[in-house]
Amino acid sequence: MGYSLAQTPIVVESPEWLSIGPACRLLGVNPATLRQWTSSGRLRVYRTPGGHRRFSATEIADLCRTPPVEPREATCEAIIEQLRTRYRSLAHSPSAHQGWMAGIDAETRLRFHELGDELLRQLGSYLSTSSPKIRQRALASARSSGGRYGTIAREVGVQTSQSVEAYLVFRRPLLDVLARSVSSHPELSDQLGRIMRDAERFMDEVLIGVTGAGADDASTKMALR
């Protein structure tokens, strides 16, 4: 996954550039999977001057020649895409604008959303790989992102207990999507069970980061007294 997401403008349309429909047909995937691949950096997406997405025919051909996606990776991609849909819906739901959450300004809310997108990418990387090095790096990133979340929350006067409450809102859809997947695909129960355990491990690291940032802040204040 060496690419970073690129949306480089292209000047003209030509057979070298494919819209999302033909790209999906050549790769044998649906649009949701293709968007996940561009988000994770597996495939680059370009923009026409009019803002339409286009994909390089050469890069599509190269991707077609790569080994097929492992079943676990395909399952993880589907889970992450479902989660992305759920979180977008949750962000506009009344529950995300009630109580203390109603007092969060638009700029801070955007920072939280961007951090949530980053966490989803990290989670996808952690769940879909078997490389110990990549998994450890993803866990470290999870704790770091949790710490950033906690720091942003305290900057706007949100208490640690409230940050944990918001964290649980983020965690519940993950467990719900996994539970529904197990019910819908009993033949994948062993694989999904491992994915669920891995996801819980990842989310534990996020929680440690969220609460750890608060403890660090408290320790700093005590040291300054």
C-alpha positions in Angstrom: 0.0 0.0 0.0 2.7 2.4 -1.0 0.4 5.0 -2.6 -1.0 8.0 -0.8 -4.4 9.1 -1.9 -3.9 11.3 -4.9 -6.5 13.4 -6.8 -4.3 14.9 -9.5 -6.2 16.9 -12.1 -6.0 15.6 -15.7 -6.4 17.8 -18.7 -8.3 15.7 -21.3 -10.4 12.6 -21.5 -8.9 9.7 -23.4 -8.9 5.9 -23.6 -6.1 6.0 -21.1 -8.6 7.1 -18.4 -11.5 5.2 -17.1 -14.6 6.3 -15.2 -15.7 4.3 -12.1 -18.1 2.0 -14.0 -15.6 0.5 -16.5 -12.9 0.4 -13.8 -15.2 -1.7 -11.6 -16.0 -4.1 -14.4 -12.3 -4.6 -15.3 -11.4 -5.2 -11.6 -14.5 -7.3 -10.8 -15.4 -5.2 -7.8 -18.3 -2.9 -6.8 -18.0 0.9 -6.5 -17.8 0.7 -2.7 -14.8 -1.6 -2.8 -13.1 0.7 -5.4 -13.6 3.7 -3.1 -12.1 1.8 -0.3 -9.1 0.9 -2.4 -8.6 4.6 -3.3 -9.0 5.6 0.4 -6.4 3.0 1.5 -4.0 4.0 -1.2 -4.2 0.7 -3.2 -5.4 2.6 -6.3 -5.0 6.3 -7.2 -7.9 8.4 -8.3 -7.6 11.5 -10.6 -10.0 14.4 -11.3 -11.1 15.9 -14.6 -11.3 19.7 -14.7 -15.1 19.2 -14.2 -14.4 17.3 -11.0 -15.2 13.8 -12.2 -13.3 10.8 -11.0 -11.0 9.0 -13.4 -8.7 6.0 -13.1 -5.6 5.3 -15.0 -6.1 2.3 -17.4 -2.4 1.4 -17.0 -2.8 1.2 -13.2 -6.0 -0.8 -13.5 -4.2 -3.2 -15.8 -1.3 -3.5 -13.3 -3.8 -4.2 -10.5 -5.5 -6.8 -12.5 -2.2 -8.7 -12.8 -1.6 -8.6 -9.1 -2.5 -11.7 -7.0 -6.2 -11.9 -6.1 -7.4 -10.3 -2.8 -7.2 -12.7 0.1 -10.7 -13.6 1.5 -9.9 -11.9 4.9 -8.8 -8.7 3.1 -12.0 -8.7 1.0 -14.1 -9.2 4.2 -12.3 -6.4 6.0 -12.8 -4.0 3.1 -16.5 -4.7 3.2 -16.6 -4.2 7.0 -14.8 -0.9 6.7 -17.1 0.3 4.0 -20.1 -0.6 6.0 -18.6 1.3 9.0 -17.9 4.4 6.9 -21.6 4.4 5.8 -22.8 4.0 9.4 -20.5 6.8 10.7 -21.6 9.2 8.1 -25.2 8.5 9.0 -24.4 8.8 12.7 -22.7 12.2 12.2 -26.0 13.6 11.1 -28.2 11.9 13.6 -29.8 13.8 16.6 -27.7 11.7 19.1 -24.5 13.4 17.7 -25.9 16.8 18.5 -27.4 16.3 22.0 -26.1 17.1 25.5 -22.5 18.2 25.7 -21.9 17.2 22.0 -24.3 20.0 21.0 -21.7 22.6 22.3 -18.9 21.4 19.9 -18.3 24.0 17.2 -18.2 23.1 13.6 -14.4 23.4 13.2 -13.8 21.0 16.2 -16.5 18.6 14.9 -14.7 18.5 11.5 -11.4 17.7 13.3 -13.1 14.8 15.0 -14.6 13.6 11.8 -11.2 13.7 10.0 -9.6 11.8 12.9 -12.4 9.3 12.7 -11.6 8.7 9.0 -8.0 8.3 9.8 -8.9 5.7 12.5 -11.0 3.8 9.9 -8.0 3.6 7.6 -5.7 2.4 10.4 -8.3 -0.2 11.4 -8.6 -1.4 7.9 -4.8 -1.7 7.7 -4.6 -3.6 11.0 -7.5 -6.0 10.2 -6.4 -6.9 6.6 -2.7 -7.7 7.1 -0.9 -10.6 8.6 2.4 -8.7 8.8 3.5 -8.4 12.4 5.4 -5.2 11.6 2.4 -3.5 9.9 0.0 -4.7 12.7 2.3 -3.3 15.4 2.5 0.0 13.5 -1.3 0.2 13.2 -1.7 -0.5 16.9 0.8 2.3 17.8 -1.1 4.6 15.4 -4.4 3.7 17.1 -3.1 4.7 20.5 -1.6 7.9 19.1 -4.9 8.8 17.3 -6.7 8.2 20.6 -4.3 10.5 22.3 -4.9 13.2 19.7 -8.7 12.7 20.1 -8.4 13.2 23.9 -6.2 16.3 23.5 -8.6 17.9 21.0 -11.5 17.2 23.4 -9.7 18.8 26.4 -8.8 21.8 24.3 -12.6 22.6 23.9 -13.4 21.8 27.6 -14.6 18.2 27.2 -13.9 16.0 30.2 -12.2 12.6 30.0 -15.5 10.8 31.0 -17.3 12.6 28.1 -14.5 11.6 25.7 -14.9 8.0 26.7 -18.7 8.4 26.1 -18.0 9.6 22.6 -15.5 6.8 22.1 -18.2 4.3 23.0 -20.5 5.9 20.3 -17.6 5.2 17.8 -17.1 1.6 19.1 -20.7 0.4 19.1 -21.3 0.5 15.2 -18.1 -1.5 14.8 -19.3 -4.3 17.1 -22.8 -4.1 15.6 -21.5 -4.5 12.0 -19.3 -7.4 13.0 -22.2 -9.1 14.8 -24.5 -8.7 11.8 -21.8 -10.1 9.5 -21.5 -13.2 11.6 -25.3 -13.6 11.5 -25.5 -13.1 7.8 -22.4 -15.3 6.9 -22.3 -18.2 9.3 -19.8 -19.9 7.0 -17.3 -17.1 7.8 -17.9 -17.3 11.6 -14.3 -18.4 12.4 -12.8 -15.7 10.2 -15.2 -13.0 11.5 -14.5 -14.1 15.1 -10.8 -13.5 14.6 -11.5 -10.1 13.0 -13.8 -9.2 15.9 -11.0 -10.0 18.4 -8.5 -8.0 16.4 -10.9 -5.1 16.1 -11.4 -5.1 19.9 -7.6 -5.1 20.4 -7.4 -2.1 18.1 -10.2 -0.2 19.9 -8.6 -1.0 23.2 -5.5 0.9 22.0 -7.6 3.8 21.0 -9.2 3.9 24.4 -5.8 3.8 26.1 -4.8 6.8 24.0 -8.0 8.7 24.9 -7.7 8.2 28.6 -3.9 8.4 28.6 -3.9 11.9 27.2 -6.0 13.0 30.2 -3.6 11.3 32.6 -0.6 13.0 31.0 -2.3 16.4 31.2 -3.1 15.8 34.9 0.5 14.7 35.6 1.8 17.8 33.9 -0.4 20.1 36.0 0.7 18.4 39.2 4.4 18.8 38.1 3.8 22.6 37.5 2.4 23.2 41.0 
